[in-house]
Amino acid sequence: MQSDTEYFQYLLGRLDEAVDLSLLAGFLKYTPAGELAHAPFSLNPFPIPAGVSGEMEQLTPILNSLMLGVSRDLDFLRETLGPAARSDEFLARLLKMLRPEEERQPMRLLATRSDYFLSGGKGRGKAKAGAGDTFGFKQIEMNTIAAGYAGLSLLIFRLHSFLMAALPKAGRMLENKALPEVADIMSLALARYGHPRGRVFMIVQPGESNIFDQRLIELQLRQRGVVTRRITLDELAREGRLEQGHLQAGDDVAAITYFRAGYGPEDLASPEAMKAREMIEASSTICVPTLAEQLAGTKKVQQVLAQPGEAKRFIPAGDVSRVEGVFPGQWDLEQPFGNGKKPAWKAAFENPAGFVLKPQREGGGHNFFDGELRNLLLELPEDDRSAYILMERLRPPEHPALLVRQRKHINVMAVSEVGRFGVLFTDGANEMINKDVGYLVRTKKADSLEGGVSAGFGYLSSLIEQET
């Protein structure tokens, strides 16, 4: 099969089989109506230019080190986030709880994901894309808390590998080992914590629709002899206690507290949830992430790190140009823009199509584009501008895709976002592991502004290298 038409016809002929196999494998989620369904997916893997994924992979440990370095500089975090916290109550509450972690827990475990779009551009990240074109890549954001979809990403890779097995291009599929690698590092950290009743406490939201991605991690940990306890922050406030520095609930000790919640105001809305978050921070549990690491991943910190020379405070000089090369343009709203004659917010107001307006929020669906961006800038009080940042709007290349939701497919032009999962584990000054472990691909219709799978916009996929 040589043509794209034949390739897509072949895949469409196996659509029913693909859906059945996805259900059989546990590639599942709950719909907004509470019904069980296969997770949305792209029937064809995302074709990425040769070498680009490898360059993203090389950046992961550098970005991990950058986040760890930032999290250890509490003065930097307070100085950077303080202005935004004046008009962002949630951020202010998090900053108020900030304290040095090493006093209670010398071991640090990061589970991160750096998300990218392919883009036109010069410098680091450029790779041949075929037909004489070149594409680089730019970072959309760095996730230091609740970096999800390692589980379902493994399953969509396996599904694509099965569907593609008879095709010549099958050998260009890029393997994805994120799920077992994350489980391995958690198992190692729990063993070093050394408590006989040590467990992984997974902090979750009530009524989680993406529970199967989380269950896949639980199963991997169980295969390694590690018990996971799912618990909400409110439940932990009622059942939890500190004993000799250990965080406990019943007879279980939280050797690791793994956050799949806690990144939005709704997660800390109750006094009980705040009590639980404070209790976690006061304990010796290995937090994934610590509060400081969570704050290191905020939009405002990323905007500051994108300024020339800022990253050199936290990583070796030889790595600075590598990370700066993938940062898109980012600005404080009051920061001089271009020739310095106007503030960035005014430039965005005059040309809203060139920017994205971002609040200090995680989890997708919070950004402002086009007319909404302009309207918000018009209405936003001057004192509240510090709670937002501006980022240049990235325009990734489009590609054809067969997108499947609830057994039905659409044939559209799409764009894809690639996330690289990373893990970093240190015991005091001893860095034991710092590496890239796999990837996430989220594909969406080219005209869709948001790409979250849980939010209903994105479709999970995997990577296949383009022919050179």
NUTI-803122 format. One record per residue (C-alpha): chain; x, y, z. Coordinates in Angstrom, 1 decimal. Layout:
% residues N
['A'; [X; Y; Z]] ...
This chain:
% residues 468
['A'; [0.0; 0.0; 0.0]] ['A'; [1.6; 3.2; -1.2]] ['A'; [-1.0; 6.0; -1.2]] ['A'; [-2.6; 7.7; 1.8]] ['A'; [-6.0; 6.8; 0.4]] ['A'; [-5.2; 3.0; 0.4]] ['A'; [-3.7; 3.3; 3.9]] ['A'; [-6.8; 5.0; 5.3]] ['A'; [-9.2; 2.6; 3.5]] ['A'; [-7.2; -0.3; 5.1]] ['A'; [-7.5; 1.2; 8.6]] ['A'; [-11.2; 2.0; 8.1]] ['A'; [-11.8; -1.6; 7.1]] ['A'; [-10.6; -2.6; 10.6]] ['A'; [-12.5; 0.1; 12.6]] ['A'; [-14.9; -2.3; 14.3]] ['A'; [-12.1; -4.6; 15.2]] ['A'; [-10.1; -1.7; 16.6]] ['A'; [-13.0; -0.6; 18.8]] ['A'; [-13.6; -4.1; 20.0]] ['A'; [-9.9; -4.6; 20.8]] ['A'; [-9.7; -1.3; 22.6]] ['A'; [-12.6; -2.3; 24.9]] ['A'; [-11.0; -5.7; 25.4]] ['A'; [-7.7; -4.1; 26.4]] ['A'; [-9.3; -1.7; 29.0]] ['A'; [-8.9; 1.4; 26.8]] ['A'; [-11.8; 3.0; 28.6]] ['A'; [-13.3; 6.1; 30.1]] ['A'; [-16.6; 7.3; 31.4]] ['A'; [-18.7; 9.7; 29.2]] ['A'; [-20.1; 12.9; 30.7]] ['A'; [-23.4; 10.9; 31.1]] ['A'; [-21.6; 8.3; 33.3]] ['A'; [-21.7; 5.6; 30.6]] ['A'; [-18.7; 3.3; 29.9]] ['A'; [-17.1; 3.7; 26.5]] ['A'; [-13.8; 3.3; 24.7]] ['A'; [-11.6; 6.4; 25.1]] ['A'; [-11.5; 8.6; 22.0]] ['A'; [-8.6; 7.7; 19.7]] ['A'; [-7.1; 8.4; 16.3]] ['A'; [-7.3; 5.3; 14.0]] ['A'; [-4.0; 6.3; 12.4]] ['A'; [-0.9; 7.1; 14.4]] ['A'; [0.6; 10.6; 14.1]] ['A'; [3.4; 10.9; 11.5]] ['A'; [6.2; 12.8; 13.1]] ['A'; [9.3; 13.9; 11.2]] ['A'; [12.3; 11.6; 11.7]] ['A'; [14.5; 12.6; 14.6]] ['A'; [12.1; 15.1; 16.2]] ['A'; [10.9; 12.7; 18.9]] ['A'; [14.5; 11.8; 19.8]] ['A'; [15.3; 15.5; 20.2]] ['A'; [12.3; 15.9; 22.5]] ['A'; [13.4; 12.9; 24.5]] ['A'; [16.9; 14.4; 25.0]] ['A'; [15.3; 17.6; 26.5]] ['A'; [13.3; 15.7; 29.1]] ['A'; [16.0; 15.2; 31.8]] ['A'; [17.2; 18.8; 31.3]] ['A'; [13.7; 20.1; 31.9]] ['A'; [13.3; 17.8; 34.9]] ['A'; [16.5; 19.3; 36.4]] ['A'; [15.1; 22.8; 35.6]] ['A'; [11.9; 22.1; 37.5]] ['A'; [13.8; 20.6; 40.5]] ['A'; [16.1; 23.5; 40.6]] ['A'; [13.2; 26.0; 40.6]] ['A'; [11.4; 24.1; 43.3]] ['A'; [14.4; 24.3; 45.6]] ['A'; [14.5; 28.1; 45.3]] ['A'; [11.6; 29.2; 47.5]] ['A'; [12.5; 32.8; 47.3]] ['A'; [12.3; 32.7; 43.5]] ['A'; [8.9; 31.1; 43.7]] ['A'; [7.6; 33.6; 46.1]] ['A'; [9.0; 36.6; 44.2]] ['A'; [7.8; 35.3; 40.8]] ['A'; [4.3; 34.2; 41.9]] ['A'; [3.6; 36.9; 44.6]] ['A'; [2.2; 39.5; 42.2]] ['A'; [-0.2; 36.9; 40.6]] ['A'; [-1.2; 35.7; 44.0]] ['A'; [-2.6; 39.1; 44.9]] ['A'; [-5.5; 38.5; 42.5]] ['A'; [-5.6; 34.7; 42.5]] ['A'; [-6.9; 33.3; 45.7]] ['A'; [-6.0; 29.7; 44.9]] ['A'; [-2.4; 30.6; 44.1]] ['A'; [-2.2; 32.6; 47.3]] ['A'; [-3.3; 29.6; 49.4]] ['A'; [-0.7; 27.4; 47.8]] ['A'; [2.0; 30.0; 48.4]] ['A'; [1.0; 30.3; 52.0]] ['A'; [1.6; 26.6; 52.6]] ['A'; [5.1; 26.7; 51.0]] ['A'; [8.0; 25.5; 53.2]] ['A'; [11.3; 23.7; 52.7]] ['A'; [10.6; 20.0; 52.0]] ['A'; [14.1; 18.7; 52.7]] ['A'; [13.6; 19.3; 56.4]] ['A'; [11.1; 16.4; 56.4]] ['A'; [11.8; 14.4; 53.3]] ['A'; [15.2; 14.3; 51.5]] ['A'; [13.9; 12.1; 48.7]] ['A'; [12.3; 13.8; 45.7]] ['A'; [10.3; 12.1; 42.9]] ['A'; [9.1; 14.0; 39.9]] ['A'; [6.7; 12.6; 37.3]] ['A'; [6.5; 15.2; 34.6]] ['A'; [5.2; 15.7; 31.1]] ['A'; [6.4; 18.4; 28.7]] ['A'; [3.9; 19.1; 25.9]] ['A'; [5.0; 20.3; 22.4]] ['A'; [3.6; 21.4; 19.0]] ['A'; [5.5; 21.0; 15.9]] ['A'; [6.1; 24.4; 14.4]] ['A'; [8.1; 26.2; 11.7]] ['A'; [11.3; 27.7; 13.1]] ['A'; [15.0; 27.8; 13.2]] ['A'; [17.5; 26.4; 15.6]] ['A'; [17.1; 23.5; 18.0]] ['A'; [14.4; 21.0; 17.2]] ['A'; [14.5; 21.4; 13.4]] ['A'; [14.0; 18.2; 11.4]] ['A'; [13.2; 17.3; 7.8]] ['A'; [9.4; 16.8; 7.3]] ['A'; [9.5; 15.8; 3.7]] ['A'; [8.8; 17.7; 0.5]] ['A'; [11.5; 20.2; 1.3]] ['A'; [9.7; 21.5; 4.5]] ['A'; [11.3; 21.8; 7.9]] ['A'; [9.6; 21.8; 11.2]] ['A'; [10.9; 22.6; 14.7]] ['A'; [8.9; 22.1; 17.9]] ['A'; [7.9; 24.5; 20.7]] ['A'; [6.9; 23.7; 24.3]] ['A'; [3.2; 24.4; 25.0]] ['A'; [3.6; 23.8; 28.8]] ['A'; [5.4; 21.8; 31.4]] ['A'; [3.2; 19.6; 33.7]] ['A'; [4.6; 18.8; 37.1]] ['A'; [1.3; 17.6; 38.7]] ['A'; [-1.1; 15.0; 37.6]] ['A'; [0.7; 14.3; 34.3]] ['A'; [-1.8; 11.8; 33.1]] ['A'; [-2.4; 9.3; 30.3]] ['A'; [0.7; 7.1; 30.7]] ['A'; [-1.6; 4.1; 31.0]] ['A'; [-3.9; 4.7; 28.0]] ['A'; [-1.0; 5.8; 25.9]] ['A'; [0.5; 2.4; 26.3]] ['A'; [-2.7; 0.8; 25.2]] ['A'; [-3.2; 3.0; 22.1]] ['A'; [0.4; 2.2; 21.1]] ['A'; [-0.3; -1.5; 21.3]] ['A'; [-3.5; -1.1; 19.4]] ['A'; [-1.8; 0.8; 16.6]] ['A'; [1.1; -1.7; 16.5]] ['A'; [-1.4; -4.5; 16.0]] ['A'; [-3.4; -2.7; 13.3]] ['A'; [-0.2; -1.7; 11.5]] ['A'; [1.6; -5.1; 11.7]] ['A'; [0.8; -6.1; 8.1]] ['A'; [2.0; -2.8; 6.6]] ['A'; [5.5; -1.9; 5.5]] ['A'; [5.5; 1.2; 7.6]] ['A'; [4.9; -0.8; 10.9]] ['A'; [8.7; -0.8; 11.5]] ['A'; [8.6; 3.0; 12.0]] ['A'; [6.2; 2.9; 15.0]] ['A'; [7.9; 4.5; 18.0]] ['A'; [7.6; 2.3; 21.2]] ['A'; [6.0; 3.8; 24.3]] ['A'; [7.0; 2.4; 27.7]] ['A'; [5.8; 5.3; 29.9]] ['A'; [3.5; 3.2; 32.1]] ['A'; [5.9; 0.5; 33.3]] ['A'; [8.7; 3.0; 33.7]] ['A'; [6.6; 5.2; 36.0]] ['A'; [5.6; 2.1; 38.0]] ['A'; [9.3; 1.1; 38.3]] ['A'; [10.4; 4.4; 39.7]] ['A'; [7.5; 4.5; 42.2]] ['A'; [8.3; 1.0; 43.3]] ['A'; [12.0; 1.9; 43.8]] ['A'; [11.1; 5.1; 45.8]] ['A'; [8.7; 3.1; 48.0]] ['A'; [11.3; 0.6; 48.8]] ['A'; [13.8; 3.3; 49.8]] ['A'; [11.2; 4.9; 52.1]] ['A'; [11.5; 1.6; 53.9]] ['A'; [8.2; 1.3; 55.9]] ['A'; [6.7; -2.2; 56.1]] ['A'; [3.2; -0.7; 55.8]] ['A'; [4.2; 1.7; 53.1]] ['A'; [1.6; 2.4; 50.3]] ['A'; [1.1; 4.7; 47.4]] ['A'; [-1.7; 7.1; 48.3]] ['A'; [-3.2; 8.3; 45.0]] ['A'; [-5.0; 11.6; 45.5]] ['A'; [-8.0; 11.6; 43.2]] ['A'; [-11.1; 13.6; 42.5]] ['A'; [-14.6; 12.3; 43.3]] ['A'; [-16.3; 10.8; 40.2]] ['A'; [-13.1; 10.7; 38.2]] ['A'; [-14.0; 10.0; 34.5]] ['A'; [-10.4; 9.1; 33.6]] ['A'; [-10.2; 6.4; 36.3]] ['A'; [-9.0; 3.7; 33.9]] ['A'; [-5.7; 5.5; 33.2]] ['A'; [-5.2; 5.6; 36.9]] ['A'; [-6.2; 1.9; 37.4]] ['A'; [-3.6; 0.9; 34.9]] ['A'; [-0.9; 2.4; 37.1]] ['A'; [-2.4; 0.7; 40.1]] ['A'; [-2.2; -2.7; 38.3]] ['A'; [1.4; -2.1; 37.3]] ['A'; [2.3; -1.3; 40.9]] ['A'; [0.4; -4.3; 42.2]] ['A'; [2.5; -6.5; 39.8]] ['A'; [5.6; -5.1; 41.6]] ['A'; [4.1; -5.9; 45.1]] ['A'; [3.1; -2.3; 45.7]] ['A'; [-0.4; -1.5; 47.1]] ['A'; [-2.2; 1.7; 46.0]] ['A'; [-4.9; 3.4; 48.0]] ['A'; [-7.2; 5.8; 46.2]] ['A'; [-8.3; 8.6; 48.4]] ['A'; [-9.7; 12.1; 48.0]] ['A'; [-8.4; 15.1; 50.0]] ['A'; [-11.6; 15.3; 52.0]] ['A'; [-11.4; 11.6; 52.9]] ['A'; [-7.8; 12.0; 53.9]] ['A'; [-8.7; 14.9; 56.2]] ['A'; [-11.2; 12.7; 58.0]] ['A'; [-9.1; 9.5; 58.1]] ['A'; [-5.5; 10.8; 58.1]] ['A'; [-3.1; 11.6; 60.9]] ['A'; [0.5; 12.2; 61.5]] ['A'; [2.5; 9.7; 63.6]] ['A'; [6.2; 10.3; 64.1]] ['A'; [6.2; 12.3; 60.8]] ['A'; [4.5; 9.5; 58.8]] ['A'; [1.2; 10.3; 57.0]] ['A'; [-1.2; 7.5; 57.9]] ['A'; [-4.8; 6.5; 57.2]] ['A'; [-6.0; 3.5; 59.1]] ['A'; [-3.1; 1.1; 59.2]] ['A'; [-1.7; 2.3; 55.9]] ['A'; [1.4; 4.6; 55.7]] ['A'; [1.7; 7.0; 52.8]] ['A'; [5.2; 6.2; 51.6]] ['A'; [4.3; 8.1; 48.4]] ['A'; [1.5; 10.6; 47.9]] ['A'; [0.8; 10.7; 44.1]] ['A'; [-1.4; 13.6; 43.1]] ['A'; [-4.0; 13.1; 40.3]] ['A'; [-6.0; 15.9; 41.8]] ['A'; [-5.2; 19.1; 43.7]] ['A'; [-4.3; 21.3; 40.8]] ['A'; [-7.4; 23.4; 40.6]] ['A'; [-9.4; 25.6; 43.0]] ['A'; [-12.3; 23.1; 43.1]] ['A'; [-10.0; 20.5; 44.6]] ['A'; [-9.1; 22.7; 47.5]] ['A'; [-12.5; 24.4; 47.9]] ['A'; [-13.4; 22.9; 51.3]] ['A'; [-11.6; 23.5; 54.7]] ['A'; [-11.1; 19.7; 54.9]] ['A'; [-9.3; 19.5; 51.6]] ['A'; [-7.0; 22.4; 52.7]] ['A'; [-6.3; 20.6; 56.0]] ['A'; [-5.4; 17.4; 54.1]] ['A'; [-3.0; 19.3; 51.7]] ['A'; [-1.3; 20.9; 54.7]] ['A'; [-1.0; 17.6; 56.5]] ['A'; [0.6; 16.1; 53.4]] ['A'; [3.2; 18.9; 53.3]] ['A'; [3.9; 18.5; 57.0]] ['A'; [4.6; 14.8; 56.7]] ['A'; [7.6; 12.7; 55.5]] ['A'; [5.7; 11.2; 52.6]] ['A'; [7.4; 11.4; 49.1]] ['A'; [5.2; 13.8; 47.3]] ['A'; [4.6; 13.5; 43.6]] ['A'; [4.8; 16.4; 43.3]] ['A'; [5.8; 18.5; 46.4]] ['A'; [4.0; 21.8; 46.6]] ['A'; [7.1; 23.6; 45.4]] ['A'; [7.3; 21.3; 42.4]] ['A'; [3.7; 22.0; 41.6]] ['A'; [4.3; 25.7; 41.8]] ['A'; [7.4; 25.3; 39.5]] ['A'; [5.1; 24.2; 36.8]] ['A'; [2.8; 27.2; 36.9]] ['A'; [2.3; 29.4; 33.8]] ['A'; [3.9; 32.4; 35.4]] ['A'; [7.1; 30.5; 36.3]] ['A'; [7.3; 29.2; 32.7]] ['A'; [6.9; 32.7; 31.4]] ['A'; [9.8; 34.0; 33.5]] ['A'; [12.0; 31.1; 32.6]] ['A'; [11.4; 31.8; 28.9]] ['A'; [13.1; 35.2; 29.3]] ['A'; [16.8; 35.1; 28.0]] ['A'; [19.2; 34.0; 30.7]] ['A'; [16.7; 33.2; 33.4]] ['A'; [17.1; 29.4; 33.2]] ['A'; [20.9; 29.6; 33.9]] ['A'; [20.1; 30.1; 37.5]] ['A'; [18.9; 26.5; 37.8]] ['A'; [20.7; 24.4; 35.1]] ['A'; [24.2; 24.1; 33.7]] ['A'; [25.1; 26.8; 31.2]] ['A'; [25.6; 24.3; 28.4]] ['A'; [21.9; 23.3; 28.7]] ['A'; [20.4; 26.8; 28.7]] ['A'; [20.4; 27.4; 24.9]] ['A'; [18.8; 24.0; 24.4]] ['A'; [15.7; 24.7; 26.6]] ['A'; [15.5; 28.4; 25.5]] ['A'; [15.3; 27.2; 21.9]] ['A'; [12.0; 25.4; 22.5]] ['A'; [10.3; 28.1; 24.6]] ['A'; [7.8; 30.1; 22.6]] ['A'; [7.4; 33.8; 23.1]] ['A'; [5.9; 34.5; 26.5]] ['A'; [5.2; 37.8; 28.2]] ['A'; [3.9; 39.4; 31.4]] ['A'; [0.9; 41.5; 30.3]] ['A'; [2.6; 44.7; 31.4]] ['A'; [6.0; 43.8; 29.8]] ['A'; [7.2; 46.0; 26.9]] ['A'; [6.5; 44.2; 23.6]] ['A'; [8.5; 44.4; 20.4]] ['A'; [10.1; 47.8; 20.1]] ['A'; [9.0; 48.6; 23.7]] ['A'; [6.5; 51.3; 22.7]] ['A'; [3.5; 49.3; 24.0]] ['A'; [2.8; 46.8; 26.7]] ['A'; [2.2; 43.2; 25.7]] ['A'; [-1.5; 43.3; 26.6]] ['A'; [-2.1; 46.1; 24.2]] ['A'; [-0.3; 44.2; 21.4]] ['A'; [-2.5; 41.2; 22.1]] ['A'; [-5.6; 43.4; 22.1]] ['A'; [-4.7; 44.8; 18.7]] ['A'; [-3.8; 41.3; 17.3]] ['A'; [-5.6; 38.7; 19.3]] ['A'; [-5.0; 36.0; 16.7]] ['A'; [-1.3; 36.0; 17.4]] ['A'; [-1.6; 35.2; 21.1]] ['A'; [-3.0; 32.9; 23.8]] ['A'; [-4.0; 34.3; 27.2]] ['A'; [-3.4; 31.9; 30.1]] ['A'; [-4.4; 32.0; 33.7]] ['A'; [-2.4; 30.1; 36.4]] ['A'; [-4.5; 26.9; 35.9]] ['A'; [-3.8; 23.3; 35.0]] ['A'; [-6.0; 20.7; 33.5]] ['A'; [-7.0; 22.2; 30.2]] ['A'; [-9.9; 24.4; 29.0]] ['A'; [-8.8; 27.6; 30.8]] ['A'; [-7.1; 29.5; 27.9]] ['A'; [-8.5; 32.4; 26.0]] ['A'; [-8.2; 32.9; 22.2]] ['A'; [-9.3; 35.4; 19.6]] ['A'; [-12.4; 37.4; 20.5]] ['A'; [-12.6; 36.0; 24.0]] ['A'; [-9.0; 37.0; 24.6]] ['A'; [-9.7; 40.5; 23.4]] ['A'; [-12.9; 40.8; 25.5]] ['A'; [-11.2; 39.7; 28.6]] ['A'; [-8.4; 42.2; 28.2]] ['A'; [-11.0; 44.9; 27.7]] ['A'; [-12.8; 43.9; 31.0]] ['A'; [-9.8; 42.9; 33.1]] ['A'; [-9.0; 45.3; 35.9]] ['A'; [-5.4; 46.6; 35.8]] ['A'; [-4.6; 45.1; 39.2]] ['A'; [-5.7; 41.6; 37.9]] ['A'; [-3.4; 41.5; 34.9]] ['A'; [-0.6; 39.9; 36.9]] ['A'; [-2.7; 36.7; 37.2]] ['A'; [-2.3; 36.0; 33.5]] ['A'; [0.4; 35.5; 31.0]] ['A'; [0.5; 35.9; 27.2]] ['A'; [2.0; 33.2; 24.9]] ['A'; [2.6; 33.4; 21.2]] ['A'; [0.0; 31.3; 19.4]] ['A'; [1.6; 28.3; 17.9]] ['A'; [0.4; 27.0; 14.5]] ['A'; [1.3; 23.3; 14.2]] ['A'; [1.2; 21.7; 10.7]] ['A'; [-2.1; 19.9; 9.8]] ['A'; [-2.4; 16.3; 8.8]] ['A'; [-5.3; 14.0; 7.9]] ['A'; [-6.7; 11.8; 10.7]] ['A'; [-9.4; 9.3; 11.3]] ['A'; [-10.8; 10.2; 14.7]] ['A'; [-13.0; 7.7; 16.6]] ['A'; [-15.4; 8.4; 19.4]] ['A'; [-18.2; 6.1; 20.6]] ['A'; [-17.6; 3.7; 17.6]] ['A'; [-18.1; 6.5; 15.0]] ['A'; [-15.3; 8.0; 13.0]] ['A'; [-14.7; 11.4; 11.3]] ['A'; [-12.2; 12.0; 8.6]] ['A'; [-10.7; 15.5; 9.2]] ['A'; [-7.6; 17.6; 9.0]] ['A'; [-6.1; 17.5; 12.4]] ['A'; [-3.2; 18.8; 14.5]] ['A'; [-1.3; 16.7; 17.1]] ['A'; [0.3; 17.6; 20.4]] ['A'; [3.2; 15.4; 21.7]] ['A'; [4.0; 15.1; 25.4]] ['A'; [7.2; 13.5; 26.7]] ['A'; [6.9; 11.9; 30.1]] ['A'; [9.9; 12.2; 32.4]] ['A'; [10.9; 10.9; 35.9]] ['A'; [13.5; 12.2; 38.3]] ['A'; [14.4; 10.6; 41.6]] ['A'; [16.9; 11.9; 44.1]] ['A'; [17.8; 10.8; 47.6]] ['A'; [19.4; 13.9; 49.1]] ['A'; [22.2; 15.1; 46.9]] ['A'; [22.3; 11.7; 45.1]] ['A'; [20.5; 11.8; 41.7]] ['A'; [19.5; 8.2; 41.1]] ['A'; [17.4; 8.5; 38.0]] ['A'; [16.6; 11.3; 35.5]] ['A'; [15.3; 10.3; 32.2]] ['A'; [12.6; 10.3; 29.5]] ['A'; [10.2; 7.3; 29.7]] ['A'; [7.7; 7.6; 26.9]] ['A'; [5.1; 9.8; 25.3]] ['A'; [1.5; 11.0; 25.0]] ['A'; [-0.1; 12.1; 21.7]] ['A'; [-3.3; 14.0; 21.6]] ['A'; [-4.8; 14.7; 18.2]] ['A'; [-7.7; 17.1; 17.6]] ['A'; [-9.6; 18.7; 14.7]] ['A'; [-7.4; 21.5; 13.3]] ['A'; [-10.1; 24.1; 14.1]] ['A'; [-10.4; 23.1; 17.8]] ['A'; [-8.8; 25.5; 20.3]] ['A'; [-8.5; 23.0; 23.1]] ['A'; [-7.1; 19.5; 23.0]] ['A'; [-7.9; 17.8; 26.4]] ['A'; [-9.1; 14.3; 26.1]] ['A'; [-11.0; 14.3; 29.4]] ['A'; [-12.5; 17.7; 28.4]] ['A'; [-13.9; 16.1; 25.2]] ['A'; [-11.7; 17.7; 22.5]] ['A'; [-8.7; 15.4; 22.1]] ['A'; [-8.2; 11.9; 20.7]] ['A'; [-5.3; 9.6; 21.9]] ['A'; [-2.8; 8.5; 19.4]] ['A'; [0.8; 7.2; 19.0]] ['A'; [3.8; 8.1; 17.0]] ['A'; [5.1; 6.8; 13.7]] ['A'; [8.2; 8.3; 12.0]] ['A'; [7.7; 9.7; 8.5]] ['A'; [9.8; 8.3; 5.7]] ['A'; [12.9; 10.3; 5.0]] 
